[in-house]
Amino acid sequence: MTILSNTQAVAARAAVNLSQSRVAKDTGISRAYLSQFESGKRILEDRWLTALNSYYREHGWSPEAGDSVPAEQQSIGIRMRDGFQISAALDDSQVEQLLDAYYDNQLQIEELAASEVPRGSIFQSVAKEKALKLAFKLLCLTAQQDGIVRQLRGQDVVAICNTMPYHDMETTGQYTGSLIAGALGLKELDQEEDETALLDAEIA
C-alpha cells in the first residue's frame, strides 16, 4: 500500500517526529518536492510514494492511525522532531530552516574533521598556520551547531553568527559571533576593522 494523500503523509511524518529535511535525506526525495507534496502542490511518482510508505512504516507509523496529528504534537510546550526537543514558539517553517542549517553544518563538520591536516613542503611537518585556520573553522561550525540546537529548544544563544561592525559590539558573545561569521565566510572584514582589532588585541 502506498501513501495516497498529502494529509496522510503529513500525519505519518508527525507521528514519527521527523522533519522534512530528515525524511528527504533518508529517502533521497528532494526536500522541495516533499514540501510541495505535503502542501498539496505536487503529485509524487508511485516509486516515491512507495518509498515514503515503507520509510514511515519502518519508523513505526501505521496507516490505520488516520490523518490526525498525535496529541503530544498538539500540546503546548515541547515537541520532538528528529530527536530534538522543539519549542512550541517555533512554527514548522522555522523548524525546517533550522534543521536544514543543522544538517548542512553537520556535513561540513564531518568533511572538515576527516580532511588531512595541512603539511609543509619541508619534512612534511604540520603547516601550523593553515591547520589552525581549519581547526578554528571546525570549532566555529561546532559552536554554530550548539546555537542551532539552543534555538530549536527556544533558549537564548550565547554566540551566534553576526556581521555587525566591531564598533557596534557590546558583548563578548557578539564579538565571538562575528569571529564565527568571518571563519565561515559569512562576513568580510575590511582592512580598517581588521587593523583596529589587531591593535586592540596588542594593547590588551
Backbone as ProteinMPNN parsed JSONL, in Angstrom:
{"seq_chain_A": "MTILSNTQAVAARAAVNLSQSRVAKDTGISRAYLSQFESGKRILEDRWLTALNSYYREHGWSPEAGDSVPAEQQSIGIRMRDGFQISAALDDSQVEQLLDAYYDNQLQIEELAASEVPRGSIFQSVAKEKALKLAFKLLCLTAQQDGIVRQLRGQDVVAICNTMPYHDMETTGQYTGSLIAGALGLKELDQEEDETALLDAEIA", "coords_chain_A": {"N_chain_A": [[0.847, -1.195, 0.0], [0.537, 2.249, -0.802], [1.275, 5.652, 0.247], [-1.467, 7.606, -0.022], [-2.444, 10.188, 0.094], [-1.663, 13.674, 0.602], [-2.228, 14.682, 3.13], [-2.179, 12.42, 4.684], [0.48, 11.783, 4.498], [1.643, 13.937, 5.835], [0.623, 13.494, 8.399], [1.787, 11.041, 8.953], [4.508, 11.664, 9.05], [4.508, 13.439, 11.186], [3.726, 11.706, 13.177], [5.942, 10.105, 13.566], [7.736, 11.892, 14.422], [9.58, 13.413, 12.78], [11.493, 15.629, 10.682], [10.98, 17.388, 7.539], [13.418, 17.701, 6.297], [14.99, 15.613, 7.365], [13.56, 13.332, 6.523], [13.689, 13.644, 3.744], [16.457, 13.469, 3.381], [16.971, 10.83, 4.239], [15.422, 9.257, 2.513], [16.011, 10.072, -0.042], [14.435, 11.687, -1.524], [13.758, 14.837, -2.982], [13.797, 17.635, -0.855], [12.317, 19.883, -1.471], [10.415, 18.848, -3.247], [9.093, 17.093, -1.53], [8.024, 18.886, 0.334], [6.291, 20.35, -1.335], [4.558, 18.304, -2.078], [3.384, 17.587, 0.401], [2.015, 19.927, 0.929], [0.093, 19.834, -0.96], [0.643, 20.747, -3.499], [1.976, 19.33, -5.381], [2.205, 16.22, -7.107], [3.497, 13.163, -6.256], [5.592, 10.651, -7.789], [4.759, 7.154, -8.123], [6.839, 5.517, -7.202], [8.114, 7.085, -5.31], [6.08, 7.491, -3.502], [5.726, 4.906, -2.611], [8.219, 4.515, -1.464], [8.133, 6.396, 0.618], [5.995, 5.378, 2.116], [7.056, 2.888, 2.965], [9.232, 3.808, 4.429], [8.055, 5.313, 6.549], [6.572, 3.314, 7.782], [8.628, 1.645, 8.666], [9.535, 3.209, 10.681], [7.602, 2.961, 12.54], [5.05, 3.926, 11.967], [1.56, 3.584, 11.246], [-0.904, 3.167, 8.754], [-3.469, 2.858, 9.638], [-3.743, 4.596, 11.672], [-4.832, 6.915, 10.858], [-5.406, 10.373, 9.712], [-4.873, 12.206, 11.638], [-2.939, 14.367, 13.723], [-0.719, 13.327, 16.264], [-1.621, 13.584, 19.767], [0.388, 14.501, 21.462], [1.852, 16.086, 19.8], [0.289, 18.262, 19.493], [0.245, 19.517, 21.853], [0.954, 22.187, 24.145], [4.126, 23.59, 24.675], [6.84, 21.553, 24.715], [7.863, 19.79, 21.831], [8.816, 16.993, 19.735], [11.274, 16.537, 17.188], [13.091, 14.923, 14.809], [14.531, 13.827, 16.884], [15.205, 15.981, 18.418], [14.372, 18.34, 20.982], [11.773, 20.583, 20.55], [10.821, 23.938, 20.671], [7.558, 25.167, 21.314], [7.098, 27.681, 20.461], [8.171, 28.02, 17.989], [7.343, 27.939, 14.554], [6.489, 25.521, 11.974], [7.914, 26.096, 9.598], [10.084, 27.599, 10.509], [11.346, 25.692, 12.085], [12.076, 23.808, 10.14], [13.905, 25.328, 8.642], [15.942, 25.75, 10.525], [16.717, 23.09, 11.036], [17.56, 22.348, 8.497], [19.834, 23.967, 8.288], [21.286, 22.833, 10.376], [21.82, 20.184, 9.455], [23.289, 20.761, 7.14], [25.506, 22.029, 8.283], [26.468, 19.893, 9.815], [27.341, 18.125, 7.868], [29.469, 19.589, 6.777], [31.101, 19.691, 9.049], [31.775, 16.968, 9.41], [33.155, 16.443, 7.018], [35.268, 18.274, 7.185], [36.515, 17.507, 9.574], [37.469, 15.026, 8.836], [39.315, 15.601, 6.933], [42.661, 15.81, 5.6], [45.404, 16.891, 7.593], [46.978, 19.983, 6.959], [50.24, 20.106, 5.485], [53.673, 21.127, 5.449], [56.152, 21.758, 2.854], [58.639, 20.991, 3.56], [60.108, 18.319, 5.161], [57.582, 17.416, 5.621], [56.175, 18.406, 7.806], [53.594, 19.583, 10.068], [51.678, 22.213, 8.771], [51.306, 24.755, 10.587], [49.924, 27.282, 10.658], [47.968, 27.136, 8.603], [46.696, 24.834, 9.48], [45.682, 25.659, 11.938], [43.788, 27.533, 11.132], [41.929, 25.897, 9.858], [41.206, 24.304, 12.028], [40.073, 26.229, 13.677], [37.886, 26.97, 12.126], [36.491, 24.577, 12.235], [35.857, 24.478, 14.965], [34.218, 26.711, 15.072], [32.062, 25.921, 13.459], [31.108, 23.873, 15.048], [30.34, 25.338, 17.292], [28.315, 26.78, 16.107], [26.491, 24.734, 15.622], [25.698, 24.136, 18.23], [24.405, 26.525, 18.811], [22.237, 26.392, 17.04], [20.821, 24.177, 18.036], [20.114, 25.183, 20.538], [18.433, 27.247, 19.74], [16.369, 25.76, 18.598], [15.323, 24.675, 20.888], [14.286, 26.884, 22.01], [15.879, 28.481, 23.546], [18.134, 31.045, 24.771], [20.783, 32.165, 22.697], [24.208, 31.965, 23.093], [26.468, 32.738, 21.498], [26.083, 33.761, 18.306], [26.268, 33.738, 14.745], [27.092, 36.891, 13.434], [27.13, 39.936, 11.577], [27.783, 42.451, 12.344], [29.463, 45.66, 12.634], [32.637, 46.109, 14.307], [32.688, 48.321, 16.037], [30.096, 48.53, 16.899], [29.616, 46.507, 18.62], [28.788, 45.13, 21.803], [29.019, 43.068, 23.581], [30.901, 40.142, 24.61], [29.914, 37.863, 23.488], [28.747, 38.807, 21.113], [31.047, 39.626, 19.762], [32.356, 37.185, 19.51], [30.492, 35.91, 17.891], [30.852, 37.372, 15.58], [33.447, 36.629, 14.874], [32.968, 33.952, 14.316], [31.283, 34.207, 12.092], [33.087, 35.344, 10.306], [35.008, 33.293, 10.056], [33.508, 31.349, 8.821], [33.08, 32.418, 6.412], [31.009, 34.194, 6.142], [31.181, 36.811, 6.634], [33.001, 39.604, 5.619], [35.848, 41.15, 6.649], [36.735, 44.522, 6.678], [39.777, 46.334, 5.932], [40.303, 48.359, 7.799], [38.777, 47.654, 10.056], [39.971, 45.215, 10.631], [42.608, 45.954, 11.244], [42.13, 47.561, 13.442], [41.141, 45.7, 15.259], [43.413, 44.103, 15.626], [45.142, 45.974, 16.752], [43.805, 46.619, 19.114], [43.978, 44.167, 20.36], [46.717, 43.956, 20.767], [47.149, 46.074, 22.532], [45.668, 45.217, 24.738]], "CA_chain_A": [[0.0, 0.0, 0.0], [1.293, 3.497, -0.837], [0.629, 6.808, 0.862], [-2.347, 8.083, -1.079], [-2.772, 11.609, 0.194], [-0.68, 14.539, 1.244], [-2.539, 14.808, 4.557], [-1.723, 11.194, 5.32], [1.938, 11.89, 4.559], [1.945, 14.884, 6.909], [0.311, 12.831, 9.664], [2.785, 9.986, 9.164], [5.767, 12.299, 9.445], [4.31, 13.97, 12.535], [3.613, 10.581, 14.112], [7.273, 9.561, 13.859], [8.537, 13.018, 14.935], [10.701, 13.701, 11.894], [11.382, 16.831, 9.852], [11.061, 17.167, 6.098], [14.844, 17.578, 5.954], [15.451, 14.272, 7.729], [12.893, 12.371, 5.643], [14.26, 13.822, 2.412], [17.829, 12.955, 3.421], [16.969, 9.377, 4.394], [14.75, 8.575, 1.402], [16.531, 10.508, -1.335], [13.47, 12.573, -2.168], [14.081, 16.255, -2.837], [13.009, 18.262, 0.207], [11.365, 20.794, -2.114], [9.321, 18.028, -3.755], [8.343, 16.589, -0.379], [7.269, 20.018, 0.869], [5.203, 20.65, -2.277], [3.606, 17.211, -1.987], [2.648, 17.693, 1.658], [1.124, 21.091, 0.871], [-0.903, 19.6, -1.999], [1.008, 21.462, -4.728], [2.684, 18.431, -6.283], [1.892, 14.799, -7.013], [4.727, 12.373, -6.343], [5.545, 9.404, -8.542], [4.443, 5.992, -7.29], [8.04, 4.974, -6.551], [8.386, 7.888, -4.125], [5.004, 7.214, -2.553], [6.053, 3.603, -2.027], [9.386, 4.712, -0.601], [7.669, 7.088, 1.82], [5.182, 4.445, 2.892], [7.959, 1.927, 3.599], [10.056, 4.535, 5.395], [7.269, 5.641, 7.738], [6.233, 2.049, 8.443], [9.827, 1.195, 9.37], [9.684, 4.049, 11.869], [6.523, 2.675, 13.468], [3.768, 4.508, 11.604], [0.57, 2.682, 10.659], [-1.962, 3.93, 8.07], [-4.716, 2.75, 10.398], [-3.778, 5.671, 12.664], [-5.611, 8.03, 10.308], [-4.698, 11.582, 9.309], [-4.751, 13.161, 12.736], [-1.629, 14.544, 14.334], [-0.756, 12.817, 17.647], [-1.961, 14.578, 20.787], [1.589, 15.124, 22.019], [2.325, 17.095, 18.858], [-0.593, 19.412, 19.575], [0.322, 20.094, 23.18], [1.748, 23.396, 24.299], [5.369, 23.354, 25.39], [7.916, 20.939, 23.958], [7.546, 18.687, 20.919], [10.027, 16.344, 19.25], [11.481, 16.478, 15.748], [14.418, 14.366, 14.516], [15.217, 13.558, 18.136], [15.457, 17.234, 19.119], [13.254, 18.998, 21.644], [11.43, 21.782, 19.785], [9.966, 24.889, 21.371], [6.259, 25.397, 20.677], [7.088, 29.047, 19.934], [8.647, 27.978, 16.607], [6.422, 27.3, 13.612], [7.124, 24.441, 11.213], [8.871, 26.622, 8.624], [11.29, 27.963, 11.255], [11.995, 24.448, 12.482], [12.692, 23.23, 8.949], [15.072, 26.142, 8.299], [16.998, 25.472, 11.493], [17.202, 21.731, 10.835], [18.331, 22.39, 7.25], [21.144, 24.537, 8.633], [21.967, 21.858, 11.225], [22.333, 19.084, 8.646], [24.344, 21.313, 6.282], [26.675, 22.209, 9.15], [26.983, 18.584, 10.217], [28.078, 17.585, 6.725], [30.737, 20.317, 6.726], [31.905, 19.263, 10.189], [32.287, 15.627, 9.151], [34.139, 16.521, 5.936], [36.432, 19.006, 7.669], [37.181, 16.69, 10.597], [38.121, 13.887, 8.179], [40.302, 16.074, 5.955], [44.061, 15.668, 6.012], [45.98, 18.089, 8.171], [47.925, 20.592, 6.008], [51.644, 19.896, 5.8], [54.621, 21.93, 4.706], [56.925, 21.046, 1.836], [59.876, 20.515, 4.16], [59.955, 17.27, 6.18], [56.159, 17.085, 5.779], [55.688, 18.799, 9.129], [52.285, 20.233, 10.04], [51.657, 23.646, 8.474], [50.509, 25.166, 11.743], [49.026, 28.404, 10.39], [46.825, 26.614, 7.841], [45.986, 23.87, 10.327], [44.948, 26.409, 12.949], [42.62, 28.133, 10.478], [40.941, 24.822, 9.675], [40.738, 23.915, 13.363], [39.198, 27.298, 14.147], [36.628, 26.845, 11.377], [35.79, 23.41, 12.786], [35.313, 24.889, 16.251], [33.117, 27.641, 14.805], [30.932, 25.127, 12.985], [30.591, 23.169, 16.227], [29.636, 26.345, 18.092], [27.088, 27.09, 15.381], [25.559, 23.634, 15.878], [25.157, 24.347, 19.576], [23.468, 27.637, 18.717], [21.02, 25.926, 16.359], [20.092, 23.311, 18.973], [19.539, 26.058, 21.556], [17.305, 27.943, 19.114], [15.285, 24.789, 18.468], [14.74, 24.492, 22.229], [13.736, 28.153, 22.465], [16.794, 29.053, 24.529], [18.993, 32.126, 24.306], [22.028, 31.71, 22.077], [25.342, 32.707, 23.645], [27.212, 33.346, 20.395], [25.516, 33.402, 17.02], [26.891, 34.492, 13.666], [26.574, 38.219, 13.154], [28.011, 40.689, 10.684], [27.821, 43.844, 12.784], [30.809, 46.244, 12.737], [33.243, 45.981, 15.632], [32.37, 49.448, 16.928], [28.721, 48.405, 17.389], [29.518, 45.36, 19.524], [28.746, 45.454, 23.219], [29.271, 41.888, 24.417], [31.864, 39.15, 24.124], [29.155, 36.954, 22.639], [28.622, 39.428, 19.795], [32.359, 39.575, 19.128], [32.568, 35.788, 19.145], [29.628, 35.649, 16.751], [31.481, 37.991, 14.42], [34.566, 35.76, 14.511], [32.39, 32.757, 13.704], [30.822, 34.591, 10.763], [34.265, 35.518, 9.467], [35.632, 31.993, 9.816], [32.635, 30.571, 7.937], [32.947, 33.128, 5.15], [29.743, 34.928, 6.105], [31.479, 38.219, 6.87], [34.302, 40.048, 5.145], [36.332, 42.26, 7.455], [37.511, 45.494, 5.908], [41.116, 46.491, 6.465], [40.288, 49.231, 8.975], [38.295, 46.871, 11.194], [40.959, 44.192, 10.923], [43.735, 46.592, 11.897], [41.655, 48.01, 14.753], [41.056, 44.513, 16.108], [44.763, 43.693, 15.975], [45.695, 46.993, 17.635], [43.17, 46.442, 20.422], [44.498, 42.928, 20.952], [48.078, 44.23, 21.235], [47.036, 46.954, 23.705], [45.2, 44.406, 25.856]], "C_chain_A": [[0.884, 1.246, 0.0], [0.547, 4.578, -0.082], [-0.181, 7.498, -0.215], [-2.609, 9.58, -1.036], [-1.679, 12.393, 0.886], [-0.953, 14.671, 2.746], [-2.09, 13.573, 5.325], [-0.206, 11.214, 5.476], [2.362, 12.827, 5.693], [1.735, 14.224, 8.273], [1.346, 11.764, 9.992], [4.092, 10.584, 9.66], [5.677, 12.86, 10.868], [4.304, 12.845, 13.564], [4.977, 10.018, 14.497], [8.264, 10.665, 14.249], [9.772, 13.324, 14.092], [10.433, 14.954, 11.064], [11.399, 16.453, 8.382], [12.51, 16.951, 5.68], [15.35, 16.163, 6.213], [14.85, 13.215, 6.808], [13.489, 12.428, 4.239], [15.66, 13.224, 2.34], [17.847, 11.438, 3.442], [16.397, 8.643, 3.183], [15.308, 8.94, 0.03], [15.58, 11.384, -2.112], [13.912, 14.021, -1.969], [13.204, 16.859, -1.75], [11.961, 19.191, -0.385], [10.159, 20.016, -2.641], [8.442, 17.526, -2.611], [7.468, 17.688, 0.209], [6.069, 20.345, -0.02], [4.131, 19.562, -2.242], [2.742, 17.336, -0.739], [1.666, 18.864, 1.644], [0.081, 20.971, -0.238], [-0.594, 20.281, -3.315], [1.691, 20.564, -5.755], [2.243, 17.001, -6.042], [3.191, 14.022, -7.198], [4.512, 11.118, -7.177], [5.307, 8.241, -7.582], [5.666, 5.461, -6.548], [8.378, 5.759, -5.283], [7.319, 7.677, -3.06], [5.258, 5.888, -1.842], [7.227, 3.722, -1.056], [8.997, 5.394, 0.708], [6.89, 6.149, 2.729], [6.063, 3.461, 3.659], [8.768, 2.593, 4.702], [9.284, 4.802, 6.68], [6.863, 4.381, 8.497], [7.426, 1.521, 9.251], [10.054, 1.981, 10.656], [8.483, 3.93, 12.815], [5.165, 3.257, 13.13], [2.857, 3.45, 11.001], [-0.526, 3.503, 9.996], [-3.301, 3.873, 8.797], [-4.844, 3.87, 11.423], [-4.566, 6.87, 12.171], [-4.749, 9.231, 9.996], [-4.465, 12.564, 10.436], [-3.325, 13.208, 13.263], [-1.714, 14.085, 15.777], [-0.975, 13.931, 18.651], [-0.722, 15.272, 21.327], [2.162, 16.191, 21.097], [1.493, 18.371, 18.944], [-0.463, 20.129, 20.918], [1.206, 21.327, 23.207], [3.005, 23.072, 25.095], [6.42, 22.779, 24.474], [7.375, 19.825, 23.063], [8.862, 18.118, 20.419], [10.064, 16.391, 17.728], [12.917, 16.022, 15.505], [15.221, 14.112, 15.791], [15.549, 14.801, 18.939], [14.192, 17.709, 19.829], [13.017, 20.329, 20.938], [10.489, 22.665, 20.596], [8.668, 25.093, 20.593], [6.171, 26.797, 20.081], [7.539, 29.097, 18.478], [7.592, 27.328, 15.713], [7.199, 26.303, 12.756], [8.173, 24.954, 10.234], [10.177, 27.027, 9.305], [12.075, 26.719, 11.665], [12.728, 23.832, 11.302], [13.949, 24.0, 8.555], [16.237, 25.851, 9.238], [17.576, 24.073, 11.302], [17.978, 21.613, 9.526], [19.747, 22.876, 7.53], [21.954, 23.538, 9.461], [22.59, 20.747, 10.384], [23.416, 19.544, 7.682], [25.633, 21.481, 7.076], [27.317, 20.876, 9.503], [27.8, 17.956, 9.102], [29.442, 18.261, 6.602], [31.668, 19.887, 7.85], [32.55, 17.906, 9.923], [33.374, 15.647, 8.083], [35.421, 17.196, 6.415], [37.225, 18.178, 8.684], [37.954, 15.529, 9.97], [39.199, 14.314, 7.184], [41.714, 15.949, 6.505], [44.587, 16.984, 6.558], [46.995, 18.662, 7.176], [49.368, 20.376, 6.457], [52.539, 20.751, 4.919], [55.403, 21.088, 3.718], [58.218, 20.467, 2.399], [59.576, 19.532, 5.292], [58.493, 16.902, 6.455], [55.635, 17.389, 7.177], [54.359, 19.536, 8.99], [52.446, 21.731, 9.762], [50.728, 24.29, 9.486], [49.518, 26.276, 11.436], [47.782, 27.95, 9.642], [45.995, 25.662, 8.697], [45.149, 24.577, 11.38], [43.697, 27.05, 12.358], [41.522, 27.093, 10.282], [40.354, 24.39, 11.009], [39.767, 24.953, 13.911], [37.848, 27.244, 13.43], [35.803, 25.678, 11.909], [35.141, 23.747, 14.12], [34.118, 25.829, 16.06], [31.871, 26.915, 14.317], [30.278, 24.383, 14.149], [29.807, 24.123, 17.126], [28.309, 26.71, 17.436], [26.037, 26.006, 15.595], [24.902, 23.787, 17.239], [24.121, 25.468, 19.555], [22.156, 27.226, 18.076], [20.167, 25.078, 17.298], [19.411, 24.157, 20.051], [18.342, 26.83, 20.986], [16.111, 27.013, 18.957], [14.568, 24.602, 19.803], [14.118, 25.778, 22.767], [14.596, 28.838, 23.496], [17.599, 30.195, 23.913], [20.289, 31.54, 23.756], [23.164, 32.596, 22.567], [26.097, 33.441, 22.554], [26.638, 32.853, 19.079], [26.155, 34.269, 15.957], [26.256, 35.87, 13.529], [27.598, 38.974, 12.321], [28.084, 42.157, 11.087], [29.258, 44.351, 12.856], [31.329, 46.132, 14.162], [32.793, 47.097, 16.577], [30.943, 49.403, 17.468], [28.569, 47.282, 18.42], [29.596, 45.792, 20.987], [29.108, 44.276, 24.106], [30.314, 40.979, 23.779], [31.178, 38.154, 23.199], [29.001, 37.499, 21.229], [29.943, 39.373, 19.039], [32.666, 38.153, 18.658], [31.739, 35.419, 17.922], [30.197, 36.226, 15.468], [32.665, 37.154, 13.934], [34.072, 34.498, 13.806], [31.956, 33.064, 12.274], [31.999, 34.752, 9.809], [34.907, 34.197, 9.092], [34.832, 31.152, 8.83], [32.394, 31.275, 6.609], [31.662, 33.913, 5.014], [29.952, 36.418, 6.331], [32.876, 38.517, 6.36], [34.721, 41.26, 5.963], [37.09, 43.24, 6.572], [38.834, 45.738, 6.631], [41.14, 47.316, 7.747], [39.838, 48.46, 10.2], [39.331, 45.852, 11.615], [42.143, 44.782, 11.687], [43.369, 47.072, 13.292], [41.613, 46.848, 15.728], [42.444, 44.075, 16.56], [45.398, 44.676, 16.967], [45.136, 46.827, 19.042], [43.726, 45.221, 21.143], [45.903, 43.167, 21.515], [48.061, 45.083, 22.494], [46.628, 46.163, 24.937], [46.323, 43.497, 26.356]], "O_chain_A": [[1.876, 1.296, 0.726], [-0.645, 4.454, 0.198], [0.375, 7.931, -1.224], [-2.965, 10.17, -2.056], [-0.88, 11.85, 1.649], [-0.019, 14.76, 3.542], [-1.671, 13.669, 6.478], [0.329, 10.72, 6.469], [3.316, 12.547, 6.418], [2.553, 14.372, 9.181], [1.738, 11.596, 11.147], [4.709, 10.059, 10.587], [6.626, 12.774, 11.648], [4.807, 13.002, 14.676], [5.158, 9.517, 15.606], [9.462, 10.419, 14.389], [10.872, 13.476, 14.622], [9.282, 15.292, 10.785], [11.783, 15.341, 8.019], [12.798, 16.122, 4.817], [16.053, 15.585, 5.384], [15.551, 12.306, 6.364], [13.76, 11.397, 3.624], [16.012, 12.559, 1.366], [18.649, 10.818, 2.743], [16.832, 7.537, 2.861], [15.108, 8.213, -0.944], [15.879, 11.785, -3.237], [14.389, 14.381, -0.893], [11.996, 16.621, -1.726], [10.847, 19.283, 0.13], [9.02, 20.462, -2.503], [7.215, 17.529, -2.705], [6.307, 17.452, 0.543], [4.969, 20.587, 0.476], [2.941, 19.853, -2.36], [1.52, 17.207, -0.806], [0.609, 18.801, 2.273], [-0.721, 21.883, -0.442], [-1.471, 20.389, -4.172], [1.954, 20.995, -6.878], [1.944, 16.614, -4.913], [3.899, 14.21, -8.188], [3.402, 10.591, -7.262], [5.609, 8.327, -6.392], [5.557, 5.01, -5.408], [8.863, 5.191, -4.304], [7.613, 7.681, -1.865], [5.036, 5.759, -0.638], [7.234, 3.121, 0.018], [9.473, 5.015, 1.778], [7.092, 6.122, 3.943], [5.852, 3.223, 4.849], [8.966, 2.022, 5.774], [9.79, 4.552, 7.774], [6.818, 4.387, 9.727], [7.265, 1.02, 10.364], [10.679, 1.492, 11.597], [8.358, 4.697, 13.77], [4.219, 3.112, 13.905], [3.321, 2.53, 10.326], [-1.035, 4.446, 10.603], [-4.162, 4.731, 8.599], [-5.92, 4.079, 11.984], [-4.93, 7.745, 12.957], [-3.521, 9.146, 10.006], [-3.917, 13.644, 10.216], [-2.605, 12.21, 13.245], [-2.682, 14.413, 16.463], [-0.574, 15.073, 18.429], [-0.748, 16.468, 21.619], [2.869, 17.093, 21.545], [1.938, 19.436, 18.518], [-1.001, 21.222, 21.097], [2.103, 21.48, 22.376], [2.94, 22.349, 26.089], [6.854, 23.452, 23.539], [6.54, 19.023, 23.482], [9.919, 18.704, 20.657], [9.032, 16.298, 17.064], [13.858, 16.677, 15.954], [16.45, 14.177, 15.777], [16.114, 14.698, 20.028], [13.081, 17.506, 19.339], [13.948, 21.111, 20.748], [9.489, 22.195, 21.137], [8.678, 25.181, 19.365], [5.274, 27.077, 19.286], [7.32, 30.1, 17.799], [7.018, 26.298, 16.066], [8.428, 26.254, 12.814], [9.213, 24.319, 10.055], [11.256, 26.824, 8.748], [13.305, 26.695, 11.602], [13.866, 23.385, 11.439], [14.951, 23.394, 8.176], [17.379, 25.721, 8.8], [18.789, 23.886, 11.395], [18.948, 20.859, 9.449], [20.726, 22.284, 7.075], [23.163, 23.409, 9.273], [23.756, 20.404, 10.576], [24.365, 18.804, 7.425], [26.715, 21.124, 6.608], [28.54, 20.738, 9.494], [28.829, 17.33, 9.354], [30.449, 17.598, 6.354], [32.872, 19.734, 7.644], [33.739, 17.72, 10.183], [34.389, 14.962, 8.209], [36.523, 16.75, 6.095], [38.455, 18.154, 8.651], [38.974, 15.097, 10.507], [39.917, 13.468, 6.65], [41.931, 15.978, 7.716], [44.258, 18.057, 6.051], [47.789, 17.912, 6.608], [49.681, 20.451, 7.646], [52.194, 21.058, 3.778], [55.33, 19.859, 3.736], [58.82, 19.572, 1.805], [58.883, 19.866, 6.254], [58.199, 16.17, 7.4], [54.746, 16.696, 7.672], [54.038, 20.05, 7.918], [53.229, 22.422, 10.414], [49.517, 24.364, 9.276], [48.38, 26.226, 11.902], [46.667, 28.33, 10.0], [44.764, 25.674, 8.653], [44.036, 24.149, 11.684], [42.657, 27.103, 13.016], [40.343, 27.365, 10.508], [39.154, 24.139, 11.115], [38.762, 24.607, 14.532], [36.801, 27.444, 14.045], [34.58, 25.767, 12.021], [34.005, 23.349, 14.379], [33.133, 25.751, 16.793], [30.755, 27.252, 14.713], [29.054, 24.277, 14.224], [28.753, 23.77, 17.654], [27.305, 26.922, 18.118], [24.849, 26.299, 15.732], [23.695, 23.591, 17.383], [23.081, 25.369, 20.206], [21.086, 27.655, 18.509], [18.948, 25.236, 17.355], [18.273, 23.886, 20.432], [17.35, 27.038, 21.684], [14.969, 27.427, 19.159], [13.355, 24.396, 19.841], [13.503, 25.781, 23.833], [14.112, 29.685, 24.246], [17.726, 30.295, 22.693], [20.818, 30.557, 24.275], [23.096, 33.821, 22.47], [26.343, 34.641, 22.67], [26.702, 31.662, 18.774], [26.542, 35.406, 16.227], [25.032, 36.0, 13.511], [28.792, 38.676, 12.365], [28.411, 43.012, 10.264], [30.176, 43.571, 13.109], [30.549, 46.067, 15.111], [32.549, 46.86, 17.76], [30.606, 50.148, 18.388], [27.506, 47.13, 19.022], [30.358, 46.687, 21.355], [29.468, 44.466, 25.268], [30.572, 41.043, 22.577], [31.78, 37.661, 22.245], [29.111, 36.752, 20.257], [29.971, 39.109, 17.837], [33.169, 37.945, 17.554], [32.208, 34.712, 17.03], [30.044, 35.642, 14.395], [32.864, 36.99, 12.73], [34.67, 34.035, 12.835], [32.221, 32.288, 11.357], [31.925, 34.351, 8.648], [35.307, 33.998, 7.944], [35.395, 30.342, 8.093], [31.613, 30.808, 5.78], [31.259, 34.265, 3.905], [29.008, 37.201, 6.23], [33.82, 37.776, 6.633], [34.03, 42.278, 5.971], [37.975, 42.848, 5.812], [38.986, 45.388, 7.801], [41.897, 47.018, 8.67], [40.437, 48.585, 11.268], [39.554, 45.64, 12.807], [42.625, 44.192, 12.654], [44.181, 47.005, 14.215], [42.002, 46.989, 16.888], [42.642, 43.718, 17.721], [46.097, 44.272, 17.896], [45.869, 46.883, 20.03], [43.92, 45.229, 22.358], [46.25, 42.663, 22.583], [48.847, 44.86, 23.414], [47.147, 46.382, 26.032], [46.124, 42.733, 27.3]]}, "name": "protein", "num_of_chains": 1, "seq": "MTILSNTQAVAARAAVNLSQSRVAKDTGISRAYLSQFESGKRILEDRWLTALNSYYREHGWSPEAGDSVPAEQQSIGIRMRDGFQISAALDDSQVEQLLDAYYDNQLQIEELAASEVPRGSIFQSVAKEKALKLAFKLLCLTAQQDGIVRQLRGQDVVAICNTMPYHDMETTGQYTGSLIAGALGLKELDQEEDETALLDAEIA"}
